[in-house]
Amino acid sequence: MEEIGKLTEEYIQVLAKVKDRRKQWHEHAKPFLKQHLTEVSEKHKLNWKAGANESMQGLEVVYLVFDHEPSGIVEQSPFSIVQKMKVGGFLAFSQTRNGQVVVWISFPFIDGMEEKPKVETLETIEPEEITLENVTRFIGKFLDEMIQWENDSRDEIGFGRHHRGL
């Protein structure tokens, strides 16, 4: 019986921690992220913007996203010309079911040429760790990854990709 009592107390503490995380997210982390990411996107003139997905309360996301833009790849056929769009990458701060925050990146992709974007988790943190220093570090990592994505040739050259049987 003593073991059950200890586990019961531990569970009560865990539930209180989840409640505290959610309070920290709503009162500090989410408003700070929305304001700071908006300021960054307005100050540093790139084709990006800050936003939030708040449709699922308790699993909200605040993000910095690059807009879609032409990729420079055009598919031509006798009947049509289709400009392939680059779907911009984004940096996301997502609240989890236990109130912690997962910081992750979704990489850009070329619509109609790649099945789905690569996603990379940077870190899982407590809401109180959403500080100017940490957010600046995550934005720097995000921009480093976007630079690398743009600079690296990761897939096969065009002819090889479309003419494997030759």
MIKEPA-899542 format. One line per field, with one value per residue (C-alpha): residue number from 1; residue in one letter; x, y, z. Coordinates in steps of 0.02 Angstrom, whole numbers, plus 50000, padded with zeros to 5 digits. Layout:
num	[NUM; ...]
residuo	[a; ...]
px	[X; ...]
py	[Y; ...]
pz	[Z; ...]
//
This chain:
num	[1; 2; 3; 4; 5; 6; 7; 8; 9; 10; 11; 12; 13; 14; 15; 16; 17; 18; 19; 20; 21; 22; 23; 24; 25; 26; 27; 28; 29; 30; 31; 32; 33; 34; 35; 36; 37; 38; 39; 40; 41; 42; 43; 44; 45; 46; 47; 48; 49; 50; 51; 52; 53; 54; 55; 56; 57; 58; 59; 60; 61; 62; 63; 64; 65; 66; 67; 68; 69; 70; 71; 72; 73; 74; 75; 76; 77; 78; 79; 80; 81; 82; 83; 84; 85; 86; 87; 88; 89; 90; 91; 92; 93; 94; 95; 96; 97; 98; 99; 100; 101; 102; 103; 104; 105; 106; 107; 108; 109; 110; 111; 112; 113; 114; 115; 116; 117; 118; 119; 120; 121; 122; 123; 124; 125; 126; 127; 128; 129; 130; 131; 132; 133; 134; 135; 136; 137; 138; 139; 140; 141; 142; 143; 144; 145; 146; 147; 148; 149; 150; 151; 152; 153; 154; 155; 156; 157; 158; 159; 160; 161; 162; 163; 164; 165; 166]
residuo	[m; e; e; i; g; k; l; t; e; e; y; i; q; v; l; a; k; v; k; d; r; r; k; q; w; h; e; h; a; k; p; f; l; k; q; h; l; t; e; v; s; e; k; h; k; l; n; w; k; a; g; a; n; e; s; m; q; g; l; e; v; v; y; l; v; f; d; h; e; p; s; g; i; v; e; q; s; p; f; s; i; v; q; k; m; k; v; g; g; f; l; a; f; s; q; t; r; n; g; q; v; v; v; w; i; s; f; p; f; i; d; g; m; e; e; k; p; k; v; e; t; l; e; t; i; e; p; e; e; i; t; l; e; n; v; t; r; f; i; g; k; f; l; d; e; m; i; q; w; e; n; d; s; r; d; e; i; g; f; g; r; h; h; r; g; l]
px	[50000; 50142; 50205; 50032; 50032; 50201; 50145; 49982; 50078; 50197; 50050; 49970; 50135; 50145; 49968; 50009; 50166; 50063; 49939; 50082; 50161; 49996; 49979; 50159; 50124; 49966; 50029; 50208; 50277; 50141; 50119; 50307; 50333; 50194; 50264; 50448; 50430; 50322; 50456; 50592; 50494; 50460; 50637; 50729; 50657; 50638; 50488; 50424; 50295; 50248; 50086; 49995; 49881; 49765; 49626; 49669; 49675; 49812; 49909; 49940; 50083; 50173; 50282; 50393; 50360; 50428; 50296; 50271; 50363; 50405; 50545; 50617; 50567; 50437; 50356; 50310; 50201; 50118; 49960; 50020; 50157; 50161; 50268; 50323; 50307; 50431; 50330; 50422; 50500; 50452; 50512; 50377; 50353; 50220; 50139; 50129; 49996; 50095; 50124; 50305; 50356; 50434; 50540; 50551; 50588; 50493; 50606; 50549; 50496; 50450; 50264; 50227; 50406; 50434; 50313; 50327; 50445; 50584; 50549; 50681; 50652; 50775; 50730; 50591; 50590; 50489; 50380; 50485; 50636; 50555; 50676; 50748; 50915; 50840; 50721; 50864; 50966; 50823; 50796; 50983; 50978; 50825; 50909; 51068; 50964; 50872; 51039; 51105; 50945; 50961; 51148; 51154; 51106; 51016; 50930; 50976; 51001; 50848; 50884; 50929; 50773; 50652; 50737; 50792; 50760; 50882]
py	[50000; 50119; 50103; 50151; 50302; 50359; 50334; 50426; 50575; 50571; 50569; 50718; 50813; 50769; 50831; 50994; 51015; 50994; 51124; 51243; 51219; 51260; 51417; 51469; 51440; 51547; 51686; 51704; 51590; 51603; 51794; 51819; 51706; 51790; 51963; 51921; 51818; 51956; 52085; 51976; 51949; 52136; 52192; 52067; 52082; 51906; 51826; 51764; 51797; 51746; 51659; 51544; 51394; 51401; 51290; 51150; 51226; 51145; 51096; 51269; 51312; 51478; 51484; 51581; 51528; 51569; 51609; 51496; 51557; 51498; 51369; 51410; 51236; 51233; 51074; 51086; 50973; 51000; 51050; 51148; 51241; 51218; 51324; 51215; 51306; 51300; 51278; 51376; 51298; 51347; 51352; 51296; 51303; 51172; 51142; 50956; 50859; 50877; 51064; 51055; 51141; 51052; 51164; 51095; 51137; 51088; 51105; 51181; 51066; 51079; 51047; 50903; 50840; 50788; 50681; 50772; 50891; 50836; 50878; 50895; 50915; 51036; 51020; 50990; 51127; 51193; 51346; 51452; 51414; 51520; 51664; 51793; 51702; 51531; 51593; 51688; 51527; 51428; 51561; 51554; 51364; 51378; 51503; 51397; 51248; 51350; 51413; 51235; 51173; 51307; 51277; 51087; 50981; 50839; 50754; 50685; 50800; 50826; 50710; 50564; 50588; 50584; 50460; 50313; 50186; 50265]
pz	[50000; 50036; 49855; 49789; 49902; 49834; 49654; 49688; 49756; 49607; 49487; 49575; 49555; 49370; 49340; 49431; 49323; 49163; 49225; 49268; 49095; 49010; 49116; 49073; 48888; 48887; 48999; 48938; 48803; 48669; 48680; 48682; 48531; 48431; 48466; 48446; 48286; 48211; 48254; 48178; 48018; 48001; 48042; 47934; 47760; 47693; 47610; 47779; 47913; 48089; 48129; 48247; 48233; 48382; 48317; 48439; 48613; 48716; 48559; 48487; 48371; 48343; 48188; 48070; 47890; 47718; 47587; 47436; 47282; 47107; 47113; 46944; 46883; 46744; 46679; 46495; 46390; 46222; 46317; 46468; 46558; 46746; 46861; 47008; 47173; 47316; 47474; 47607; 47760; 47936; 48116; 48238; 48425; 48462; 48630; 48671; 48765; 48927; 48904; 48850; 48689; 48540; 48429; 48253; 48072; 47916; 47764; 47598; 47458; 47275; 47256; 47140; 47141; 47321; 47421; 47586; 47672; 47786; 47968; 48104; 48290; 48367; 48551; 48677; 48809; 48955; 48919; 49037; 48925; 48787; 48810; 48692; 48693; 48655; 48522; 48438; 48441; 48361; 48226; 48188; 48173; 48061; 47946; 47941; 47887; 47754; 47685; 47679; 47594; 47460; 47435; 47433; 47284; 47368; 47224; 47056; 46909; 46801; 46657; 46770; 46875; 46729; 46614; 46722; 46586; 46463]
//
